[in-house]
Amino acid sequence: MVKEEKKAPKLRFNGYTNDWERKKLGNVAKITPGGTPSKNISNYWYPKEIPWLSSGEINKEIIFSTDDMISKEGFNNSSAKWIKQDSVLIALAGQGKTRGKVAINRIPLTTNQSIAGIEPSNEVYYKFLYHQLTKDYLKLRLVSSGDGSRGGLNKKLLNDYAVNLSSIDEQHKLGILLSRIDNTLQLHERKCEELTLIKKALLQKLFPKKDEIKPEVRYKNFSDAWEQRKLREVVNFLDTLRKPLEGAKRVKGPYPYYGASGIVDYVDGYLFDEELILLSEDGANITERNYPVCFLASGKYWVNNHAHVLKIKEDNDNNFICNSLERKDYTKYNTGMAMPKLNKETCKGIPIMCPNYDEQKKIGNYFRKFDTLITLHQHKLEKLKQLKKFLLQNMFI
């Protein structure tokens, strides 16, 4: 028995009941692969007159215009063609997961040979097509996986690629809705980035620089020199209380399950019920630092054996000690060979600069408020991502 193909999405705007039509992309859009400008460097870059997009820039899933330019002579000597404003751009090839990425150009431009422009006909709204191809990203990669040694897309594959189209009016509504969500997503992403940068700058001001005993900026009435202590003097290690759970043995539940990178799952049980500091024990992030190495855990939660569990001693502040540890470069404390590792004994000897408890508390509380604000934007960002994913799954075929 042949399964009947869906002709309409699950979720629609009121008043739309007509079936969607399945058409080849090449029949409803003009596909224009890019080209390389003149190899003459002087012609290539000077004078800069014509916008030209290089392959690396498509890696941004944003609506953008390019700052790169080429000369008219360089453009005339290339195989590149003008791509109209408000067209969809797609990476034909590229490193990593670049192939299949899409973007919208806000100005007329030309591209290199690794990017093609898709200029929709009057039957297709460009924002609708952008979001449909974003949704189809993995499918596009599979379609092109066997094509040539680079596994790239090409004009023929794109021409033959099937897209599902609603009426142009419904396309407009869908495209505008999802673009508004994208704009809000970008707003929260920028806010998180800005707050993170501000926090980094403040940490440099409110903590002493290397070989200094006082920070550059202090709260009123604090003037004493900070003291250097070993980590074992300010925290107790609770590593013996942590317990790993293999994936197959985890029962889903409401309690966070922490590892070296933060929460990795939720389980039906907990080991700790107080605010403690978690410090990564192993993993590439110890040296690469793509996300926090040290973070606070509170409430009821479980910790596996990939994070040290630290409880502060009397007259120390959790958030102050956590931020002190997060600022450190752990390269010289790495004891791993194939995989970076911070063993317990090495961690105990890590030096940490500490003021008195009152100053620790003020600094700790200040950054706690900052972290709460960052977390708020991150939660909004995550909810918006989930909403967009739901809409893409249910408002498209």
Buried (B, 14 or more C-beta within 10 A) or exposed (E): EEEEEEEBBEEBEEEBEEEBEEBEBBEBBBBBBBBBBBEEEEBBBEEBEBBBBEBEBBBEBEBBEBEBBBBEBBBEBBEBBBBBBBBBBBBBBBEEEBBBBBBBBEEBBBBBBBBBBBBBEEBBBBBBBBBBBBBBBEEBBEBBEEBEEEEBBBEEBBBEBEBBBBEEEBBBBBBEBBBEBBEBBBBBBEBBEEBEEEBEEBBBEBBBEEEEEBBEEBEEEBEEEBEEBEBBBBBEBBBEEBEEBEEEEBEEBEBBBBBBBBBBBBBEBBBBEEBBBBBBBBBEBBBEEEEBBBBBBEEBBBBBBBBBBBBBEEEBBBBBBBBBBBBBEBEEBBEBEEEBBBBEEBBBEBEBBBBEBEBBBBBBEBBBEBBEBBEBBBEBBEEBEEBBEEBBEEBBB
